[in-house]
């Protein structure tokens, strides 16, 4: 049975891994964030769909977070422990989700391929965005050895599923998992097989909600704690 302290450690590891991915994406866009004891924050507005802050401890205070970001309308905060109240700062909860944790996958079939070129990355983003990629993921990320863009292809070589993996000190994080045909069970199987090959022995973390969370649980993940995304209207 998993203890509360073990769950807390898993949430902290998942939150830090996610913050590391957000920081890497921002660096690729020329934005330098700051990591402190309570949160990762960006003094400049981050790219679309990415938070301006990610809390790293449950006792982070609104002042410690909002005072370190551009809190103009559209700013967002990933409240990793669902403990913040940013209502008085003009924010409201956009959605909630669950951090997930899974033991390190075992080596299986070859799994998905790694995206290695700028052209492949553009096609990966188009597949992820339903044909409407706009350069959210700069090619500079391909040179970061702690980031993997993974892809599954059909018989014609078209990308039909994918995910982003971020290697941390003790875990590998998965984000942006997608499947064009909606078959998330097959997508998780291919993604995890690739992780076992690239970064063997690392537990896997991420966050999901709704049907995506249910698919992750079927793939062997355990929900370990809630998070919330706050948005400044």
N, CA, C and O of each residue as an XYZ file, in Angstrom:
932
protein
N       0.846     -1.197      0.000
C       0.000      0.000      0.000
C       0.882      1.248      0.000
O       1.853      1.336      0.752
N       0.526      2.217     -0.861
C       1.292      3.442     -0.971
C       0.934      4.382      0.176
O      -0.244      4.631      0.432
N       1.936      4.899      0.860
C       1.703      5.806      1.980
C       1.528      7.233      1.473
O       1.853      7.549      0.328
N       1.000      8.094      2.359
C       0.826      9.504      1.997
C       2.161     10.149      1.669
O       2.244     10.956      0.743
N       3.205      9.808      2.410
C       4.515     10.403      2.152
C       5.073      9.960      0.801
O       5.734     10.736      0.111
N       4.801      8.704      0.427
C       5.243      8.233     -0.885
C       4.484      8.943     -2.001
O       5.070      9.316     -3.018
N       3.176      9.130     -1.808
C       2.395      9.874     -2.797
C       2.897     11.299     -2.920
O       3.017     11.824     -4.027
N       3.192     11.934     -1.780
C       3.690     13.308     -1.793
C       4.998     13.386     -2.566
O       5.200     14.312     -3.352
N       5.886     12.426     -2.351
C       7.163     12.420     -3.068
C       6.946     12.263     -4.565
O       7.654     12.874     -5.366
N       5.966     11.444     -4.945
C       5.689     11.229     -6.360
C       5.107     12.487     -7.001
O       5.448     12.819     -8.136
N       4.236     13.182     -6.282
C       3.687     14.426     -6.805
C       4.788     15.469     -6.967
O       4.844     16.162     -7.983
N       5.655     15.582     -5.981
C       6.760     16.542     -6.069
C       7.663     16.236     -7.257
O       8.083     17.144     -7.974
N       7.960     14.951     -7.464
C       8.811     14.569     -8.592
C       8.132     14.880     -9.917
O       8.777     15.363    -10.847
N       6.822     14.603    -10.010
C       6.083     14.880    -11.241
C       6.009     16.376    -11.505
O       6.180     16.810    -12.645
N       5.756     17.174    -10.467
C       5.672     18.622    -10.630
C       7.010     19.203    -11.069
O       7.050     20.066    -11.945
N       8.102     18.741    -10.471
C       9.422     19.247    -10.852
C       9.756     18.854    -12.287
O      10.303     19.657    -13.042
N       9.425     17.611    -12.666
C       9.680     17.178    -14.030
C       8.892     18.040    -15.027
O       9.419     18.434    -16.067
N       7.634     18.326    -14.701
C       6.826     19.141    -15.585
C       7.375     20.562    -15.681
O       7.375     21.164    -16.755
N       7.842     21.091    -14.556
C       8.448     22.420    -14.566
C       9.707     22.436    -15.429
O       9.970     23.416    -16.128
N      10.486     21.353    -15.383
C      11.692     21.269    -16.201
C      11.352     21.273    -17.688
O      12.069     21.870    -18.492
N      10.248     20.601    -18.056
C       9.828     20.619    -19.451
C       9.360     22.024    -19.849
O       9.708     22.506    -20.927
N       8.582     22.677    -18.998
C       8.140     24.039    -19.295
C       9.337     24.978    -19.451
O       9.356     25.829    -20.340
N      10.335     24.815    -18.581
C      11.535     25.644    -18.656
C      12.281     25.402    -19.960
O      12.759     26.349    -20.586
N      12.387     24.136    -20.378
C      13.083     23.812    -21.626
C      12.372     24.422    -22.828
O      13.013     24.983    -23.716
N      11.039     24.309    -22.853
C      10.286     24.895    -23.961
C      10.482     26.408    -23.999
O      10.671     26.989    -25.068
N      10.436     27.036    -22.841
C      10.611     28.486    -22.796
C      12.012     28.888    -23.256
O      12.156     29.863    -23.993
N      13.036     28.163    -22.840
C      14.398     28.476    -23.292
C      14.499     28.409    -24.807
O      15.171     29.233    -25.428
N      13.823     27.416    -25.408
C      13.856     27.289    -26.863
C      13.194     28.483    -27.541
O      13.460     28.760    -28.711
N      12.334     29.191    -26.812
C      11.698     30.401    -27.330
C      12.422     31.668    -26.868
O      11.931     32.775    -27.088
N      13.583     31.511    -26.229
C      14.339     32.672    -25.768
C      13.841     33.286    -24.483
O      14.123     34.450    -24.199
N      13.095     32.511    -23.694
C      12.534     32.993    -22.423
C      13.209     32.238    -21.287
O      13.184     31.007    -21.260
N      13.808     32.962    -20.352
C      14.510     32.339    -19.232
C      13.667     32.445    -17.969
O      13.364     33.545    -17.508
N      13.292     31.299    -17.414
C      12.539     31.274    -16.169
C      13.456     31.164    -14.964
O      14.679     31.117    -15.097
N      12.851     31.125    -13.792
C      13.592     31.041    -12.539
C      13.017     29.916    -11.686
O      11.799     29.786    -11.559
N      13.893     29.106    -11.102
C      13.467     28.031    -10.215
C      13.829     28.381     -8.788
O      15.003     28.588     -8.480
N      12.843     28.450     -7.912
C      13.062     28.734     -6.509
C      12.561     27.590     -5.653
O      12.166     26.552     -6.186
N      12.566     27.751     -4.346
C      12.126     26.662     -3.468
C      10.646     26.338     -3.578
O      10.232     25.224     -3.257
N       9.846     27.294     -4.025
C       8.397     27.092     -4.056
C       7.829     26.909     -5.455
O       6.750     26.338     -5.610
N       8.541     27.386     -6.482
C       7.967     27.346     -7.820
C       9.007     27.631     -8.887
O      10.049     28.236     -8.636
N       8.683     27.169    -10.096
C       9.333     27.679    -11.297
C       8.442     28.778    -11.834
O       7.232     28.587    -11.953
N       9.024     29.944    -12.167
C       8.252     31.078    -12.656
C       8.960     31.712    -13.843
O      10.179     31.614    -13.984
N       8.187     32.355    -14.682
C       8.729     33.077    -15.829
C       8.338     34.542    -15.721
O       7.149     34.854    -15.650
N       9.308     35.446    -15.708
C       8.970     36.867    -15.631
C       8.348     37.396    -16.919
O       7.687     38.435    -16.908
N       8.558     36.679    -18.041
C       7.927     37.022    -19.309
C       6.820     36.018    -19.609
O       6.871     34.873    -19.161
N       5.834     36.449    -20.358
C       4.743     35.555    -20.702
C       5.256     34.370    -21.509
O       6.075     34.525    -22.415
N       4.771     33.206    -21.174
C       5.205     31.965    -21.795
C       4.429     31.709    -23.097
O       3.425     32.373    -23.356
N       4.884     30.755    -23.914
C       4.164     30.431    -25.148
C       2.747     29.929    -24.856
O       2.457     29.507    -23.737
N       1.869     29.973    -25.857
C       0.483     29.519    -25.661
C       0.424     28.094    -25.115
O       1.229     27.239    -25.484
N      -0.541     27.856    -24.233
C      -0.827     26.558    -23.622
C       0.150     26.188    -22.504
O       0.008     25.128    -21.894
N       1.130     27.035    -22.227
C       2.104     26.717    -21.186
C       2.014     27.714    -20.040
O       1.834     28.910    -20.268
N       2.140     27.218    -18.786
C       1.924     28.083    -17.625
C       3.062     29.068    -17.405
O       4.202     28.840    -17.811
N       2.718     30.164    -16.755
C       3.724     31.158    -16.376
C       4.392     30.786    -15.057
O       5.411     31.372    -14.691
N       3.829     29.823    -14.345
C       4.412     29.334    -13.094
C       3.949     27.915    -12.846
O       2.833     27.538    -13.205
N       4.818     27.132    -12.228
C       4.500     25.767    -11.788
C       4.958     25.654    -10.340
O       6.148     25.800    -10.059
N       4.037     25.398     -9.420
C       4.444     25.299     -8.025
C       5.181     23.989     -7.768
O       4.864     22.957     -8.359
N       6.171     24.047     -6.878
C       7.009     22.896     -6.553
C       6.856     22.445     -5.107
O       7.460     21.455     -4.694
N       6.051     23.169     -4.338
C       5.830     22.834     -2.928
C       4.394     23.203     -2.569
O       3.864     24.183     -3.092
N       3.756     22.435     -1.684
C       2.354     22.696     -1.360
C       2.125     23.971     -0.553
O       1.002     24.471     -0.491
N       3.175     24.496      0.060
C       3.013     25.702      0.887
C       3.399     26.979      0.151
O       3.643     28.005      0.786
N       3.458     26.933     -1.182
C       3.683     28.161     -1.950
C       2.532     29.134     -1.697
O       1.376     28.722     -1.602
N       2.849     30.416     -1.588
C       1.808     31.414     -1.331
C       1.517     32.205     -2.601
O       2.372     32.293     -3.482
N       0.316     32.783     -2.704
C      -0.010     33.594     -3.880
C       1.014     34.694     -4.137
O       1.378     34.940     -5.287
N       1.478     35.350     -3.094
C       2.435     36.440     -3.265
C       3.730     35.942     -3.889
O       4.308     36.609     -4.747
N       4.189     34.763     -3.456
C       5.441     34.209     -3.986
C       5.321     33.826     -5.450
O       6.324     33.779     -6.161
N       4.104     33.551     -5.909
C       3.897     33.144     -7.298
C       3.556     34.343     -8.177
O       4.264     34.628     -9.144
N       2.491     35.036     -7.849
C       1.985     36.100     -8.719
C       2.982     37.248     -8.827
O       3.067     37.908     -9.863
N       3.735     37.485     -7.758
C       4.709     38.572     -7.791
C       5.905     38.305     -8.681
O       6.714     39.206     -8.903
N       6.041     37.095     -9.195
C       7.195     36.735    -10.011
C       6.849     36.516    -11.485
O       7.711     36.120    -12.269
N       5.605     36.768    -11.864
C       5.194     36.570    -13.251
C       4.520     37.825    -13.785
O       4.167     38.725    -13.023
N       4.347     37.875    -15.087
C       3.523     38.901    -15.703
C       2.070     38.433    -15.557
O       1.600     37.593    -16.324
N       1.379     38.977    -14.578
C       0.041     38.500    -14.224
C      -1.059     39.244    -14.976
O      -2.162     39.408    -14.455
N      -0.773     39.690    -16.181
C      -1.789     40.344    -16.990
C      -2.803     39.302    -17.483
O      -2.546     38.103    -17.372
N      -3.941     39.735    -18.022
C      -4.946     38.774    -18.489
C      -4.367     37.726    -19.436
O      -3.606     38.042    -20.351
N      -4.746     36.466    -19.191
C      -4.213     35.350    -19.965
C      -3.114     34.598    -19.257
O      -2.752     33.500    -19.680
N      -2.568     35.161    -18.184
C      -1.531     34.460    -17.420
C      -2.129     33.229    -16.758
O      -3.312     33.210    -16.418
N      -1.297     32.193    -16.575
C      -1.792     30.964    -15.947
C      -0.770     30.419    -14.969
O       0.432     30.642    -15.110
N      -1.267     29.704    -13.982
C      -0.437     29.112    -12.931
C      -0.833     27.653    -12.771
O      -2.011     27.333    -12.617
N       0.159     26.769    -12.809
C      -0.095     25.355    -12.530
C       0.095     25.137    -11.037
O       1.216     25.130    -10.527
N      -1.014     24.960    -10.359
C      -1.060     24.761     -8.904
C      -0.889     23.260     -8.656
O      -1.873     22.525     -8.569
N       0.349     22.817     -8.545
C       0.680     21.386     -8.585
C       0.095     20.570     -7.441
O      -0.030     19.351     -7.549
N      -0.266     21.233     -6.345
C      -0.766     20.519     -5.171
C      -2.214     20.880     -4.849
O      -2.764     20.439     -3.840
N      -2.834     21.698     -5.732
C      -4.224     22.136     -5.525
C      -4.405     22.777     -4.154
O      -5.394     22.536     -3.462
N      -3.422     23.604     -3.776
C      -3.472     24.243     -2.463
C      -3.554     25.766     -2.535
O      -3.813     26.412     -1.519
N      -3.339     26.354     -3.712
C      -3.372     27.805     -3.841
C      -4.810     28.311     -3.945
O      -5.703     27.598     -4.402
N      -5.012     29.546     -3.513
C      -6.251     30.261     -3.786
C      -5.857     31.597     -4.402
O      -5.416     32.510     -3.703
N      -6.021     31.701     -5.707
C      -5.619     32.916     -6.424
C      -6.812     33.781     -6.796
O      -6.706     34.664     -7.647
N      -7.950     33.524     -6.155
C      -9.160     34.278     -6.469
C      -8.961     35.772     -6.256
O      -9.360     36.577     -7.098
N      -8.350     36.148     -5.142
C      -8.149     37.561     -4.838
C      -7.150     38.218     -5.778
O      -7.064     39.445     -5.828
N      -6.394     37.416     -6.524
C      -5.422     37.949     -7.474
C      -6.035     38.078     -8.873
O      -5.345     38.443     -9.825
N      -7.331     37.779     -8.993
C      -8.001     37.913    -10.278
C      -7.971     36.663    -11.140
O      -8.291     36.721    -12.328
N      -7.588     35.526    -10.553
C      -7.536     34.269    -11.287
C      -8.767     33.426    -10.978
O      -9.414     33.608     -9.947
N      -9.082     32.501    -11.884
C     -10.104     31.501    -11.623
C      -9.619     30.151    -12.127
O      -8.764     30.085    -13.010
N     -10.161     29.075    -11.568
C      -9.736     27.726    -11.939
C     -10.234     27.416    -13.345
O     -11.431     27.488    -13.624
N      -9.297     27.071    -14.226
C      -9.636     26.702    -15.598
C     -10.027     25.233    -15.677
O     -11.037     24.890    -16.291
N      -9.226     24.358    -15.056
C      -9.564     22.930    -14.994
C      -8.694     22.261    -13.945
O      -7.700     22.819    -13.482
N      -9.093     21.054    -13.584
C      -8.311     20.236    -12.670
C      -7.886     18.950    -13.353
O      -8.474     18.552    -14.359
N      -6.868     18.298    -12.811
C      -6.367     17.037    -13.370
C      -5.691     16.261    -12.247
O      -5.641     16.716    -11.104
N      -5.171     15.084    -12.589
C      -4.492     14.226    -11.627
C      -3.076     13.927    -12.098
O      -2.854     13.557    -13.251
N      -2.126     14.093    -11.189
C      -0.789     13.586    -11.463
C      -0.854     12.065    -11.502
O      -1.614     11.450    -10.753
N      -0.062     11.468    -12.370
C      -0.038     10.007    -12.485
C       1.397      9.499    -12.374
O       2.352     10.194    -12.719
N       1.518      8.279    -11.888
C       2.840      7.665    -11.681
C       2.762      6.205    -12.088
O       1.758      5.533    -11.851
N       3.832      5.724    -12.703
C       3.906      4.334    -13.118
C       5.313      3.820    -12.914
O       6.282      4.547    -13.129
N       5.430      2.563    -12.498
C       6.752      1.949    -12.396
C       7.419      1.934    -13.765
O       6.744      1.992    -14.793
N       8.724      1.857    -13.773
C       9.474      1.850    -15.027
C       8.986      0.724    -15.930
O       8.885     -0.418    -15.483
N       8.680      1.023    -17.191
C       8.220     -0.031    -18.099
C       9.349     -0.989    -18.449
O      10.525     -0.624    -18.438
N       8.969     -2.207    -18.756
C       9.952     -3.198    -19.179
C      10.158     -3.114    -20.690
O       9.270     -2.695    -21.433
N      11.339     -3.517    -21.121
C      11.638     -3.501    -22.549
C      10.675     -4.429    -23.282
O      10.409     -5.548    -22.844
N      10.159     -3.940    -24.407
C       9.210     -4.739    -25.188
C       9.581     -4.588    -26.661
O      10.752     -4.690    -27.027
N       8.577     -4.345    -27.500
C       8.879     -4.132    -28.911
C       9.592     -2.787    -29.075
O       9.687     -2.024    -28.114
N      10.089     -2.488    -30.269
C      10.864     -1.255    -30.451
C      10.112      0.019    -30.106
O      10.728      1.041    -29.802
N       8.766     -0.034    -30.150
C       8.009      1.158    -29.794
C       8.088      2.212    -30.874
O       8.316      1.900    -32.042
N       7.901      3.448    -30.488
C       7.859      4.554    -31.422
C       9.261      5.031    -31.793
O      10.240      4.715    -31.118
N       9.334      5.800    -32.884
C      10.601      6.370    -33.335
C      10.828      7.737    -32.698
O       9.881      8.433    -32.330
N      12.089      8.103    -32.577
C      12.431      9.434    -32.106
C      12.439     10.407    -33.276
O      12.991     10.109    -34.335
N      11.829     11.563    -33.083
C      11.857     12.629    -34.084
C      13.225     13.305    -33.997
O      13.654     13.697    -32.912
N      13.912     13.444    -35.134
C      15.299     13.912    -35.096
C      15.582     15.151    -35.941
O      16.601     15.810    -35.731
N      14.715     15.482    -36.883
C      14.999     16.608    -37.765
C      13.930     17.685    -37.639
O      12.830     17.442    -37.144
N      14.283     18.884    -38.101
C      13.352     20.003    -38.024
C      12.094     19.730    -38.836
O      10.988     20.059    -38.407
N      12.266     19.117    -40.029
C      11.108     18.805    -40.851
C      10.192     17.799    -40.188
O       8.970     17.937    -40.244
N      10.782     16.766    -39.547
C       9.977     15.774    -38.843
C       9.235     16.402    -37.676
O       8.084     16.063    -37.403
N       9.913     17.329    -36.984
C       9.273     17.985    -35.848
C       8.076     18.807    -36.309
O       7.041     18.820    -35.643
N       8.207     19.494    -37.440
C       7.078     20.269    -37.966
C       5.914     19.342    -38.302
O       4.759     19.676    -38.038
N       6.209     18.178    -38.883
C       5.135     17.226    -39.202
C       4.538     16.637    -37.926
O       3.333     16.393    -37.858
N       5.381     16.409    -36.914
C       4.883     15.927    -35.621
C       3.909     16.945    -35.029
O       2.825     16.582    -34.572
N       4.303     18.222    -35.040
C       3.433     19.249    -34.457
C       2.130     19.366    -35.235
O       1.069     19.545    -34.637
N       2.194     19.268    -36.559
C       0.961     19.306    -37.352
C       0.027     18.165    -36.965
O      -1.182     18.356    -36.839
N       0.604     16.965    -36.775
C      -0.227     15.812    -36.390
C      -0.831     16.029    -35.012
O      -2.005     15.725    -34.797
N      -0.056     16.543    -34.087
C      -0.533     16.814    -32.721
C      -1.628     17.883    -32.724
O      -2.596     17.791    -31.969
N      -1.468     18.892    -33.576
C      -2.398     20.031    -33.596
C      -3.508     19.866    -34.617
O      -4.224     20.828    -34.896
N      -3.673     18.682    -35.183
C      -4.733     18.477    -36.156
C      -4.516     19.248    -37.443
O      -5.465     19.737    -38.055
N      -3.247     19.353    -37.854
C      -2.926     20.047    -39.105
C      -2.724     21.530    -38.970
O      -2.590     22.225    -39.977
N      -2.697     22.051    -37.732
C      -2.597     23.496    -37.515
C      -1.397     23.865    -36.651
O      -1.492     24.752    -35.804
N      -0.270     23.188    -36.861
C       0.940     23.535    -36.126
C       1.420     24.932    -36.477
O       1.327     25.357    -37.628
N       1.943     25.659    -35.465
C       2.385     27.039    -35.703
C       3.746     27.334    -35.090
O       4.048     28.484    -34.772
N       4.575     26.295    -34.922
C       5.921     26.526    -34.406
C       6.011     26.602    -32.899
O       6.943     27.211    -32.372
N       5.074     26.005    -32.190
C       5.119     26.018    -30.729
C       6.362     25.300    -30.210
O       6.900     25.669    -29.167
N       6.818     24.279    -30.932
C       7.962     23.482    -30.492
C       9.167     23.767    -31.385
O       9.294     23.156    -32.447
N      10.059     24.685    -30.981
C      11.209     25.034    -31.810
C      12.168     23.865    -32.002
O      12.264     22.977    -31.155
N      12.876     23.879    -33.131
C      13.817     22.807    -33.452
C      14.952     22.722    -32.440
O      15.596     21.678    -32.335
N      15.213     23.791    -31.694
C      16.275     23.773    -30.685
C      16.036     22.688    -29.639
O      16.986     22.207    -29.020
N      14.784     22.301    -29.437
C      14.479     21.259    -28.459
C      15.061     19.909    -28.855
O      15.295     19.063    -27.992
N      15.297     19.693    -30.147
C      15.830     18.414    -30.605
C      17.270     18.202    -30.150
O      17.751     17.070    -30.107
N      17.959     19.296    -29.810
C      19.343     19.193    -29.347
C      19.449     18.987    -27.839
O      20.544     18.794    -27.309
N      18.311     19.028    -27.153
C      18.285     18.850    -25.701
C      18.191     17.361    -25.400
O      17.170     16.736    -25.686
N      19.239     16.788    -24.829
C      19.275     15.334    -24.610
C      18.264     14.860    -23.574
O      18.035     13.658    -23.440
N      17.660     15.787    -22.843
C      16.664     15.406    -21.847
C      15.241     15.497    -22.379
O      14.287     15.303    -21.627
N      15.088     15.790    -23.662
C      13.767     15.863    -24.282
C      13.710     14.891    -25.454
O      14.653     14.806    -26.241
N      12.617     14.168    -25.567
C      12.383     13.265    -26.692
C      11.024     13.565    -27.298
O      10.024     13.644    -26.584
N      10.986     13.734    -28.613
C       9.727     13.759    -29.338
C       9.586     12.388    -29.981
O      10.434     11.981    -30.775
N       8.523     11.680    -29.643
C       8.318     10.309    -30.088
C       7.132     10.250    -31.042
O       6.145     10.966    -30.870
N       7.241      9.384    -32.055
C       6.197      9.333    -33.074
C       5.946      7.909    -33.546
O       6.863      7.094    -33.648
N       4.679      7.634    -33.830
C       4.262      6.401    -34.511
C       3.817      6.773    -35.914
O       3.199      7.819    -36.114
N       4.124      5.929    -36.885
C       3.789      6.214    -38.275
C       2.905      5.106    -38.840
O       2.949      3.961    -38.389
N       2.102      5.472    -39.837
C       1.299      4.470    -40.531
C       2.097      3.880    -41.693
O       3.279      4.183    -41.852
N       1.465      3.055    -42.490
C       2.153      2.370    -43.579
C       2.695      3.337    -44.629
O       3.629      3.004    -45.359
N       2.111      4.529    -44.706
C       2.564      5.527    -45.667
C       3.608      6.476    -45.085
O       4.046      7.413    -45.753
N       4.002      6.230    -43.840
C       5.007      7.073    -43.213
C       4.466      8.317    -42.552
O       5.244      9.149    -42.085
N       3.156      8.470    -42.497
C       2.558      9.637    -41.863
C       2.514      9.451    -40.344
O       2.245      8.353    -39.857
N       2.777     10.521    -39.605
C       2.728     10.464    -38.149
C       1.281     10.399    -37.691
O       0.474     11.261    -38.039
N       0.955      9.382    -36.914
C      -0.437      9.173    -36.485
C      -0.587      9.179    -34.962
O      -1.706      9.157    -34.450
N       0.521      9.207    -34.246
C       0.464      9.269    -32.783
C       1.818      9.764    -32.293
O       2.814      9.685    -33.011
N       1.847     10.275    -31.065
C       3.115     10.783    -30.546
C       3.013     11.250    -29.115
O       1.945     11.221    -28.503
N       4.141     11.679    -28.596
C       4.223     12.192    -27.224
C       5.558     12.893    -27.059
O       6.468     12.732    -27.873
N       5.661     13.671    -25.992
C       6.917     14.304    -25.597
C       7.348     13.689    -24.276
O       6.533     13.529    -23.367
N       8.630     13.343    -24.167
C       9.173     12.783    -22.927
C      10.268     13.705    -22.398
O      11.088     14.215    -23.161
N      10.269     13.909    -21.086
C      11.268     14.737    -20.420
C      11.963     13.911    -19.346
O      11.313     13.365    -18.455
N      13.280     13.824    -19.436
C      14.039     13.050    -18.455
C      14.443     13.946    -17.296
O      15.083     14.980    -17.484
N      14.054     13.528    -16.079
C      14.471     14.218    -14.877
C      15.491     13.391    -14.118
O      15.977     12.376    -14.616
N      15.810     13.829    -12.916
C      16.804     13.129    -12.109
C      16.328     11.735    -11.709
O      17.126     10.801    -11.647
N      15.028     11.591    -11.437
C      14.539     10.311    -10.927
C      13.335      9.765    -11.677
O      12.904      8.643    -11.408
N      12.776     10.539    -12.623
C      11.586     10.105    -13.354
C      11.676     10.573    -14.801
O      12.468     11.451    -15.144
N      10.842      9.962    -15.637
C      10.629     10.448    -17.000
C       9.189     10.922    -17.097
O       8.270     10.199    -16.711
N       8.987     12.114    -17.602
C       7.644     12.668    -17.712
C       7.121     12.584    -19.128
O       7.872     12.775    -20.084
N       5.828     12.299    -19.269
C       5.178     12.245    -20.569
C       4.141     13.357    -20.652
O       3.349     13.553    -19.730
N       4.156     14.085    -21.769
C       3.136     15.099    -22.014
C       2.758     15.066    -23.491
O       3.449     14.462    -24.311
N       1.653     15.722    -23.813
C       1.216     15.890    -25.197
C       1.010     14.562    -25.931
O       1.184     14.496    -27.148
N       0.643     13.514    -25.205
C       0.360     12.241    -25.855
C      -0.895     12.373    -26.714
O      -1.912     12.896    -26.260
N      -0.819     11.895    -27.960
C      -1.984     11.982    -28.839
C      -2.034     10.770    -29.757
O      -1.023     10.111    -30.000
N      -3.233     10.490    -30.260
C      -3.449      9.435    -31.239
C      -4.522      9.919    -32.204
O      -5.639     10.231    -31.792
N      -4.186      9.981    -33.485
C      -5.122     10.518    -34.473
C      -6.418      9.722    -34.526
O      -7.484     10.275    -34.797
N      -6.323      8.417    -34.267
C      -7.528      7.583    -34.315
C      -8.214      7.443    -32.967
O      -9.209      6.729    -32.842
N      -7.679      8.130    -31.950
C      -8.287      8.092    -30.631
C      -7.949      6.866    -29.806
O      -8.453      6.720    -28.693
N      -7.105      5.980    -30.325
C      -6.759      4.745    -29.620
C      -5.610      5.023    -28.643
O      -4.444      4.781    -28.956
N      -5.955      5.530    -27.465
C      -4.943      5.897    -26.482
C      -4.285      4.680    -25.843
O      -3.145      4.773    -25.389
N      -4.971      3.545    -25.797
C      -4.366      2.335    -25.230
C      -3.158      1.903    -26.062
O      -2.101      1.596    -25.509
N      -3.308      1.878    -27.377
C      -2.188      1.538    -28.242
C      -1.107      2.607    -28.182
O       0.085      2.303    -28.233
N      -1.536      3.867    -28.072
C      -0.565      4.955    -27.979
C       0.301      4.827    -26.735
O       1.520      4.973    -26.817
N      -0.310      4.557    -25.583
C       0.475      4.397    -24.364
C       1.433      3.214    -24.477
O       2.571      3.293    -24.014
N       0.986      2.130    -25.083
C       1.853      0.959    -25.215
C       3.089      1.290    -26.037
O       4.200      0.916    -25.661
N       2.913      1.985    -27.150
C       4.053      2.349    -27.976
C       4.966      3.344    -27.311
O       6.188      3.242    -27.412
N       4.376      4.312    -26.626
C       5.166      5.328    -25.925
C       6.009      4.703    -24.826
O       7.201      4.992    -24.721
N       5.410      3.855    -24.010
C       6.133      3.235    -22.897
C       7.222      2.294    -23.396
O       8.283      2.196    -22.778
N       6.976      1.604    -24.500
C       8.011      0.743    -25.069
C       9.219      1.569    -25.494
O      10.361      1.143    -25.318
N       8.969      2.747    -26.052
C      10.073      3.618    -26.445
C      10.845      4.121    -25.237
O      12.075      4.168    -25.259
N      10.134      4.494    -24.186
C      10.817      4.961    -22.982
C      11.705      3.871    -22.393
O      12.811      4.154    -21.932
N      11.231      2.632    -22.405
C      12.027      1.525    -21.869
C      13.322      1.361    -22.648
O      14.333      0.925    -22.098
N      13.291      1.711    -23.925
C      14.483      1.587    -24.751
C      15.418      2.780    -24.556
O      16.631      2.605    -24.438
N      14.866      3.981    -24.522
C      15.697      5.181    -24.443
C      16.224      5.446    -23.037
O      17.406      5.740    -22.855
N      15.336      5.340    -22.039
C      15.702      5.667    -20.663
C      15.264      4.537    -19.741
O      14.324      4.709    -18.964
N      15.920      3.396    -19.810
C      15.490      2.240    -19.011
C      15.595      2.500    -17.514
O      16.502      3.189    -17.047
N      14.648      1.934    -16.775
C      14.704      1.981    -15.319
C      14.069      3.178    -14.671
O      14.009      3.242    -13.443
N      13.585      4.145    -15.453
C      12.993      5.343    -14.857
C      11.477      5.186    -14.720
O      10.804      4.840    -15.691
N      10.931      5.438    -13.523
C       9.476      5.519    -13.394
C       8.944      6.631    -14.295
O       9.680      7.546    -14.665
N       7.662      6.544    -14.646
C       7.064      7.486    -15.589
C       5.969      8.284    -14.888
O       5.171      7.732    -14.131
N       5.941      9.588    -15.150
C       4.953     10.467    -14.532
C       4.299     11.334    -15.610
O       4.739     11.366    -16.759
N       3.243     12.032    -15.209
C       2.549     12.951    -16.092
C       1.293     13.432    -15.398
O       1.154     13.261    -14.187
N       0.379     14.028    -16.137
C      -0.929     14.356    -15.562
C      -1.987     14.250    -16.643
O      -1.737     14.566    -17.806
N      -3.171     13.804    -16.249
C      -4.270     13.594    -17.181
C      -5.591     13.846    -16.457
O      -5.638     13.995    -15.236
N      -6.663     13.889    -17.253
C      -8.012     14.013    -16.691
C      -8.995     13.300    -17.613
O      -8.674     13.020    -18.767
N     -10.185     13.008    -17.109
C     -11.249     12.439    -17.917
C     -10.881     11.124    -18.578
O     -10.273     10.254    -17.955
N     -11.253     10.982    -19.853
C     -10.972      9.751    -20.587
C      -9.476      9.508    -20.730
O      -9.036      8.359    -20.755
N      -8.683     10.583    -20.825
C      -7.232     10.430    -20.931
C      -6.664      9.822    -19.651
O      -5.742      9.008    -19.698
N      -7.217     10.220    -18.514
C      -6.786      9.637    -17.242
C      -7.151      8.159    -17.188
O      -6.351      7.339    -16.736
N      -8.346      7.815    -17.643
C      -8.771      6.412    -17.640
C      -7.848      5.560    -18.505
O      -7.523      4.431    -18.135
N      -7.424      6.083    -19.647
C      -6.502      5.344    -20.516
C      -5.151      5.164    -19.843
O      -4.531      4.107    -19.963
N      -4.691      6.192    -19.135
C      -3.407      6.084    -18.436
C      -3.470      5.026    -17.336
O      -2.516      4.273    -17.138
N      -4.585      4.970    -16.627
C      -4.751      3.952    -15.586
C      -4.723      2.555    -16.203
O      -4.128      1.638    -15.637
N      -5.354      2.391    -17.341
C      -5.314      1.092    -18.014
C      -3.890      0.732    -18.440
O      -3.554     -0.446    -18.560
N      -3.060      1.744    -18.665
C      -1.673      1.509    -19.064
C      -0.755      1.264    -17.868
O       0.455      1.112    -18.035
N      -1.329      1.227    -16.659
C      -0.535      0.898    -15.484
C      -0.214      2.053    -14.571
O       0.507      1.878    -13.589
N      -0.737      3.247    -14.872
C      -0.475      4.409    -14.022
C      -1.421      4.436    -12.825
O      -2.512      3.866    -12.859
N      -0.977      5.107    -11.778
C      -1.780      5.324    -10.580
C      -1.940      6.816    -10.347
O      -0.936      7.529    -10.337
N      -3.163      7.329    -10.156
C      -3.325      8.732     -9.781
C      -2.732      8.955     -8.379
O      -2.990      8.178     -7.460
N      -1.941     10.017     -8.229
C      -1.262     10.235     -6.947
C      -1.566     11.581     -6.315
O      -1.140     11.833     -5.188
N      -2.291     12.453     -7.004
C      -2.615     13.739     -6.396
C      -3.179     14.702     -7.412
O      -2.863     14.631     -8.600
N      -4.025     15.612     -6.934
C      -4.678     16.552     -7.829
C      -3.870     17.811     -8.084
O      -3.031     18.205     -7.275
N      -4.134     18.431     -9.215
C      -3.557     19.732     -9.547
C      -4.648     20.601    -10.145
O      -5.698     20.105    -10.554
N      -4.393     21.902    -10.194
C      -5.338     22.830    -10.807
C      -4.588     23.830    -11.672
O      -3.451     24.197    -11.376
N      -5.231     24.259    -12.730
C      -4.697     25.333    -13.559
C      -5.547     26.581    -13.313
O      -6.762     26.577    -13.512
N      -4.872     27.653    -12.872
C      -5.528     28.923    -12.643
C      -5.257     29.858    -13.828
O      -4.139     29.907    -14.341
N      -6.281     30.597    -14.256
C      -6.159     31.508    -15.397
C      -6.602     32.902    -14.993
O      -7.637     33.081    -14.350
N      -5.802     33.889    -15.382
C      -6.186     35.286    -15.150
C      -7.069     35.759    -16.307
O      -6.612     35.871    -17.444
N      -8.317     36.030    -16.004
C      -9.253     36.457    -17.041
C      -8.978     37.896    -17.434
O      -9.664     38.442    -18.298
